[in-house]
């Protein structure tokens, strides 16, 4: 299993129905977690890259009704020796 995270910025917060649809994305085999940061207007998805690809995650969120504006590059954490 290869765990990856992807972070997207959205324009309009999801409606109640949209939020429920995004919550159902967690039920997709290979999606491990979905977390919103309302202040930054971002959603982070942790997924298994052996089961899903980043374009598939993007499409799942789009179909759930999330107004995705851009993918945000995640900074790699620095290893302390």
Secondary structure per residue as TSV (DSSP state, phi and psi in degrees):
chain	resnum	aa	ss	phi	psi
A	1	X	-	360.0	132.4
A	2	X	-	-114.9	108.8
A	3	X	E	-84.0	128.2
A	4	X	E	-130.7	155.4
A	5	X	E	-119.2	144.4
A	6	X	E	-132.3	142.3
A	7	X	E	-123.1	129.0
A	8	X	E	-121.9	145.8
A	9	X	E	-99.1	137.5
A	10	X	E	-117.6	157.0
A	11	X	S	-88.9	-56.4
A	12	X	S	-107.4	128.8
A	13	X	-	-58.1	145.4
A	14	X	-	-68.4	148.4
A	15	X	-	-69.9	177.2
A	16	X	H	-60.6	-43.3
A	17	X	H	-65.5	-38.9
A	18	X	H	-65.5	-40.1
A	19	X	H	-64.2	-38.0
A	20	X	H	-67.9	-37.8
A	21	X	H	-66.0	-40.7
A	22	X	H	-65.7	-37.7
A	23	X	H	-61.5	-33.4
A	24	X	H	-70.2	-18.3
A	25	X	H	-60.7	-29.9
A	26	X	T	-60.9	-23.0
A	27	X	T	-78.6	-12.6
A	28	X	S	-69.9	130.1
A	29	X	T	-60.9	122.4
A	30	X	T	110.5	-20.8
A	31	X	E	-86.2	122.4
A	32	X	E	-96.3	-35.5
A	33	X	E	-159.6	149.8
A	34	X	E	-132.6	125.0
A	35	X	E	-134.0	131.3
A	36	X	E	-98.5	145.3
A	37	X	E	-121.6	96.1
A	38	X	T	-63.5	-35.7
A	39	X	T	-65.0	-40.6
A	40	X	T	-90.8	-5.2
A	41	X	T	54.5	51.4
A	42	X	E	-129.6	156.5
A	43	X	E	-130.7	132.8
A	44	X	E	-114.3	131.3
A	45	X	E	-120.8	127.3
A	46	X	E	-100.8	127.8
A	47	X	E	-144.4	164.1
A	48	X	E	-91.5	111.6
A	49	X	T	-70.9	-11.6
A	50	X	T	-80.7	-14.6
A	51	X	T	-107.8	-34.4
A	52	X	-	-135.0	159.2
A	53	X	-	-114.7	165.7
A	54	X	H	-60.0	-43.8
A	55	X	H	-60.3	-32.0
A	56	X	H	-68.1	-40.1
A	57	X	H	-63.4	-45.6
A	58	X	H	-56.1	-46.0
A	59	X	H	-66.3	-39.9
A	60	X	H	-59.4	-44.5
A	61	X	H	-68.2	-40.2
A	62	X	H	-63.2	-44.9
A	63	X	H	-66.2	-26.3
A	64	X	T	-75.7	-9.7
A	65	X	T	103.1	8.1
A	66	X	-	-79.6	130.8
A	67	X	-	-85.4	78.2
A	68	X	E	-76.1	129.6
A	69	X	E	-97.6	-43.8
A	70	X	E	-160.1	159.9
A	71	X	E	-90.9	133.6
A	72	X	E	-100.4	131.0
A	73	X	-	-73.7	128.7
A	74	X	-	-88.3	134.1
A	75	X	-	-77.4	137.2
A	76	X	-	-72.8	139.6
A	77	X	-	-76.2	142.5
A	78	X	-	-80.8	133.7
A	79	X	-	-84.9	133.6
A	80	X	-	-100.8	125.2
A	81	X	-	-86.6	360.0
